[in-house]
Amino acid sequence: MIYFDNSATTQAAPEVVSTYDTVSQRIWGNPSSLHQFGEQAFNLLEQSRKQIADLLGASQSEILFTSGGTEGDNWVVKGTAIEKREFGNHLITTAVEHPAIHNSMEQLKQLGFEVTYLPVDEHGRISIEDLKQAIRPTTILVSVMAVNNEIGTIQPLKEVAEVLKDHPKIHFHIDAVQGIGKGIQDLIMNDRVDFVTFSGHKFHAPRGIGFIYARRGRKIAPLLTGGGQERNLRSGTENLPAIAAMAKALRLLLTDEQQKVALQAQIKERIFNHVKDFPLVTTFSEVNDGFAPHILCFAIQGVRGETIVHAFEEQGIYISTTSACSSKKHLASSTLTAMQVPEDVSTSAIRISLDDHNTLAEADQFNQVFDQLYDKFKVLSA
């Protein structure tokens, strides 16, 4: 089996599963309890928080645990809207965001907020001039993803940060779910960003756990109220086994990060160089610093994406259409649609997404299978 669908989810690392099991069995107290078992759980909770903060160059108090990327995105967008509604009702994001951002914005529009969706160019990238023109006196949030989950575009985060330095009251949020561990931490954790969303299952941690970075001094309203956990910002008994496991997963991810990133880039380039010259192939990802090293998106014109996915699956190779969240709905890629790619092409798009467990030998095997399947695809296309 070759697994090339790591942007959908990654396999939990054995060391991470071991940590999860150990904490589940040995440190099962509630961190809010006053007795010894509670204190033991609380200490591990804060050790995990500190480890994550240290790895990101943040303060321990700036890490808040969530159930994953969707909750984190919802929390920052809606929490900002609630917290800052007396100061303004305008939010800015891009036309290529994950549904967790887009649908949160749409929900806020129904409540009277105004949203500007920045258009993108043929590479899926926003214009800084468009951002400057979109900012109003009533703007309270700018939310921009680090890496596009469908084609791998890296947004101009430092340039966005420079613009927002002149607007210090606007919250700046980055969705870094696809960007962590991909060699761009300096772009993500820049000196102007206020909130960043992370999801554990994208880097070999368990599903259902994540965290946000929330800059000290920036306020957002809680979405989950109750027992007052996470400094009264996100109530609910902490999922300590998953939190400890995620801290270990992040440490493993960022160990030898540059070597891992370089290997993923080599694998991507080997596949890209092989498929790009086939007449029916249209590539949307590129091999340069403007794109993440682990995502390659291309279409085989005239063949639906799900047909291509299943053809490779029969050969033991697992890829996806452009987004796991929409693949079973048979929808055209929202990113490619925003890039004004014709629907008959965008519905033929597939995504290969890599991580540090993939190899160049797997890339060679993919290319061999691609050659075998291409003749069948030509017939279908005709």
Residue pairs with C-beta under 8 A, 6 or more apart in sequence:
1 316
1 317
1 318
2 316
2 317
2 318
2 358
2 362
2 365
2 366
3 11
3 318
3 357
3 358
4 317
4 318
4 319
4 352
4 353
4 354
4 358
4 362
4 366
5 318
5 319
5 320
5 324
5 351
5 353
6 202
6 294
6 353
6 354
6 355
6 358
7 149
7 178
7 202
7 294
7 295
7 320
7 324
7 351
7 353
8 320
8 324
8 353
9 201
9 202
9 207
9 324
10 201
10 202
10 203
10 204
10 355
11 204
11 357
12 20
12 201
12 204
12 205
12 206
12 245
12 249
13 204
13 249
13 252
15 248
15 252
16 204
16 205
16 206
16 245
16 246
16 248
16 249
16 252
17 206
17 245
19 241
19 244
19 245
19 248
20 206
20 241
20 242
20 244
20 245
21 241
23 44
23 240
23 241
23 244
23 245
24 241
27 37
27 40
27 41
27 44
27 240
28 37
28 41
29 35
29 36
29 37
29 38
29 39
29 40
29 41
30 37
30 38
30 41
30 237
31 38
31 41
31 42
31 45
31 229
31 237
31 238
31 240
32 38
32 42
32 227
32 229
32 237
33 39
33 41
41 240
44 240
44 244
45 238
45 240
45 243
46 60
47 247
48 240
48 243
48 244
48 246
48 247
49 60
49 63
49 65
49 243
49 247
50 60
51 247
51 250
51 251
52 58
52 63
52 211
52 246
52 247
52 250
53 59
53 60
53 62
53 63
55 250
55 251
55 254
56 63
56 185
56 189
56 213
57 189
58 189
58 213
59 216
61 216
61 231
62 213
62 214
62 215
62 216
63 211
63 212
63 213
63 214
64 211
64 212
64 214
64 230
64 231
64 233
64 234
65 209
65 210
65 211
65 230
65 234
65 238
65 239
65 243
66 72
66 75
66 209
66 210
66 211
66 212
66 234
67 208
67 209
67 210
67 239
68 199
68 200
68 201
68 207
68 208
68 209
68 210
69 98
69 100
69 175
69 177
69 197
69 198
69 199
69 202
69 210
70 100
70 199
71 210
71 223
72 175
72 197
72 198
72 199
72 210
72 211
72 212
73 98
73 100
73 101
73 104
73 143
73 175
73 197
74 100
74 104
74 223
75 212
75 220
75 222
75 223
75 234
76 141
76 143
76 171
76 173
76 195
76 197
76 212
76 220
77 91
77 101
77 104
77 105
77 108
77 141
77 143
77 173
78 104
78 107
78 108
78 221
78 223
79 220
79 221
79 222
79 223
80 91
80 140
80 141
80 171
80 173
80 195
80 220
80 221
81 89
81 91
81 108
81 111
81 113
81 140
81 141
82 220
82 221
83 219
83 220
83 221
84 140
84 141
84 171
85 113
85 140
87 138
87 140
87 169
88 136
88 137
88 138
88 139
88 140
89 112
89 113
89 114
89 138
89 140
90 113
90 114
90 115
90 116
90 136
90 138
90 139
90 140
91 105
91 108
91 113
91 114
91 115
91 116
91 139
91 140
91 141
91 142
91 143
92 115
92 116
92 118
92 131
92 134
92 135
92 139
92 141
92 142
92 143
93 101
93 102
93 105
93 115
93 116
93 117
93 118
93 142
93 143
93 144
94 117
94 118
94 120
94 126
94 143
94 144
94 145
94 155
95 117
95 118
95 119
95 120
95 338
96 120
96 124
96 145
96 148
96 150
96 153
96 334
96 335
96 338
96 339
97 105
97 143
97 144
97 145
97 175
98 145
98 149
98 175
98 177
98 325
99 325
99 326
99 334
100 175
101 143
101 145
101 175
102 334
105 113
105 115
105 117
106 115
108 115
109 115
114 138
116 134
118 126
118 127
118 130
118 131
118 134
119 126
119 127
119 130
119 338
120 126
120 153
120 335
120 338
120 339
121 127
121 339
122 339
122 340
123 153
123 286
123 290
123 339
124 148
124 150
124 151
124 153
124 284
124 335
124 338
124 339
125 153
125 155
125 156
125 290
126 144
126 155
126 156
128 156
128 159
128 160
128 163
131 142
131 160
131 163
132 163
135 142
135 163
135 167
135 170
139 167
139 170
140 169
140 170
140 171
141 170
141 171
141 172
141 173
142 160
142 164
142 170
142 171
142 172
142 173
143 173
143 174
143 175
144 155
144 157
144 160
144 173
144 174
144 175
145 155
145 174
145 175
145 176
145 177
145 178
145 179
146 154
146 155
146 157
146 174
146 175
146 176
146 178
146 179
146 184
146 187
146 188
147 153
147 154
147 155
147 176
147 178
147 179
147 182
147 184
147 292
147 295
148 155
148 178
148 295
148 335
149 177
149 178
149 295
149 323
150 295
150 297
150 322
150 323
150 333
150 334
150 335
150 336
150 349
150 351
151 284
151 285
151 291
151 295
151 297
151 322
151 335
151 336
151 351
152 178
152 285
152 291
152 292
152 294
152 295
152 296
152 297
153 285
153 290
153 291
153 292
153 335
154 179
154 184
154 187
154 289
154 290
154 291
154 292
157 174
157 187
157 188
157 190
157 193
158 187
158 190
160 172
161 172
161 190
161 191
161 192
161 193
162 192
164 170
164 172
164 192
165 192
171 194
171 195
171 218
171 220
172 192
172 193
172 194
172 195
173 193
173 194
173 195
173 196
173 197
174 188
174 193
174 195
174 196
174 197
175 196
175 197
176 188
176 196
176 197
176 198
177 197
177 198
177 199
177 202
178 202
178 292
178 295
179 187
179 188
179 292
180 188
180 198
180 202
180 203
180 250
180 253
181 203
181 253
181 254
181 257
181 260
181 261
182 261
182 264
182 292
182 293
182 294
183 257
183 258
183 261
183 293
184 292
185 254
188 196
189 196
189 213
193 213
193 215
194 214
194 215
194 218
195 212
195 213
195 214
195 215
195 218
195 220
196 212
196 213
197 210
197 212
198 210
198 211
198 212
198 213
199 210
200 206
200 207
200 208
200 209
200 210
200 211
200 242
200 245
200 246
200 249
201 207
201 208
201 209
203 249
203 250
203 253
204 249
204 252
204 253
204 355
205 242
205 245
205 246
205 249
205 250
206 241
206 242
206 245
206 246
208 239
208 242
209 239
209 242
209 243
209 245
209 246
210 246
211 246
214 220
214 233
220 233
222 232
222 233
222 234
222 235
223 234
224 234
224 235
224 236
225 235
226 235
226 236
227 235
227 236
227 237
228 235
229 235
229 236
229 237
229 238
230 238
253 356
260 355
260 356
261 293
262 293
263 356
263 358
263 359
263 360
264 293
264 294
264 354
264 355
264 356
264 358
265 287
265 293
266 360
267 354
267 358
267 359
267 360
267 362
267 363
268 285
268 287
268 293
268 294
268 295
268 296
268 352
268 354
269 287
270 360
270 363
270 364
270 367
271 296
271 352
271 363
271 366
271 367
272 283
272 285
272 287
272 296
273 287
274 367
274 370
275 281
275 283
275 298
275 367
275 370
276 283
276 298
278 300
278 374
280 300
280 301
280 302
280 303
280 374
280 377
280 378
280 381
281 298
281 299
281 300
281 301
282 298
282 299
282 301
282 345
283 296
283 297
283 298
284 297
284 298
284 299
284 336
284 339
284 341
284 349
285 291
285 295
285 296
285 297
285 298
293 354
294 353
294 354
294 355
295 351
295 352
295 353
295 354
296 351
296 352
296 353
296 354
297 322
297 349
297 350
297 351
297 352
298 349
298 350
299 305
299 345
299 346
299 348
299 349
299 350
300 308
300 348
300 350
300 374
300 377
300 381
301 344
301 345
301 348
301 381
302 344
302 348
302 377
302 380
302 381
302 382
303 348
303 377
303 380
303 381
304 347
304 348
305 321
305 322
305 347
305 348
305 349
305 350
306 321
306 327
306 330
307 380
308 319
308 348
308 350
308 373
308 377
309 319
309 320
309 321
309 327
309 350
311 373
311 376
311 377
312 318
312 319
312 366
312 369
312 373
315 369
315 372
315 373
317 365
317 366
317 369
319 350
319 351
319 352
320 327
320 350
320 351
320 353
321 327
321 333
321 349
321 350
321 351
322 333
322 335
322 336
322 346
322 349
322 350
322 351
323 333
323 334
323 351
326 333
326 334
330 347
332 343
332 346
332 347
333 341
333 346
333 347
333 349
336 345
336 346
336 349
337 343
337 346
341 349
352 366
